[in-house]
Amino acid sequence: MTKTAAIAMVSLCIVAGPAMADETGFYVGANAVGLLSTYRRPNLDTATTASFGGANAGLAMGPSSVDRTHVSWAFDFGYMVTRNLGVEVSYLDLGSLRYSGFGTLTSATDGSAKEVHLNLDFRSHGPALAMVGALPMTNFWELDARVGAMQAKTKTNYRTTVGTDEQSGNFSQTSTSLLASVGTAFTVTTHCVLRLDYLRIQNIKEKGLEHSFNVDGVTAGLAIVF
């Protein structure tokens, strides 16, 4: 969520007086997404080894590192058909991650060894569609859940060095992944709702290492009800 968008949405909440939000109708929201986990370094080490033919091919992995963007964002637009059921369209940017790996590749023929350096930059984003279920606990507080799918496009930029041979390029892959969340919402004013959710996206595919990963995160944001 950009700073300007956040200020605009908070201003709308301040202008409106305290009251219960409409039970049905359209809403638009913006959320910050705090990623708890995406790619795991041991899994990337294993995928890197497999991309070179496996441990039996002579690659011994050395140190590696992961530099992850922990905060991302999402925008959504929805319609509550009834007090308990709605549909939501959203767009999520899951941020970026940089993986750096080092290893030694030993030739099976003459026993010579070459240093291997691998640098990968991943970024995933895309639209999602979900059904929304809401369970009112009071006039101002509810529990909610979402189940749907995200069409995630994952772009991978890579640079590899094996001995003196260096290669670089990029891959892109689009996959449809299961999306689900559970959370709670608090009505601040007639038109302003605060939301907090736990988000899970299952099996996003990445082309560079022929790898798939899951996303766990916490989202916090505002929804403006029309």
C-alpha positions, 0 to 999 in steps of 0.5 A: 500500500502506498503512503498516499493511498493509505492517507487518502483511505484514513481521511475518508474514515475520519470524515465519516461518523461512527456507525455500523457499516452497510451489510451488503454492497461494494467495497474497495480495500488496500492491504500491507502484506507481511510475508512470514515465509515464501522460498526456503533456503534449504529447498533452494539449495536442493533445487540448485543441486537438482538443476546440475544433475543431482549430488551424483553429478559432482556438485557439492553445495557450499554457503548460500543466502536469501535476501527477501522482501518481507512487506508486500501489498494487495488491492481488492474490490468486492461485493457482499451479496448478503451479510454472510456471502460475497465475492472479491477480486484482488491484485497481489504483489508478493515482493522479490527475493534474491538467492545466492548460492556457491558450490564446487563441481567436480568432473567425473572423468578427470577429477578437476573441480570448478567453482559454481556461483548462482544468483537468482532474483524472483518476483511474483504477482498477479490477480486473484478471485475469491469467495468471501464468507463473513460471520458477524459477532457483534454489530461492529466485529466479524470473523471472515474467510476467503477461498479462491485462486490466484494467477501468479506470474513469477519472473526469475532473473538468473546469472550463473558462473561455472569456472570461467563460463558465465550465463545470464537470462530470465524465465517467466511462468504463470501458475494458478494457485489455491488462495485462502485466508481467515481473519477478522474485521472491525467497523470503524465508521459507516464507510470504513472497516479495518481488516486483519487476515492470515493468508495462505497461497499454495503451490506457486510455480517457478521456472528457473529451478523448476521449483514450487513454493507456498506463501504464508503471510499476515495482511492488515489494511482498510476497506472503504464501503460504498 
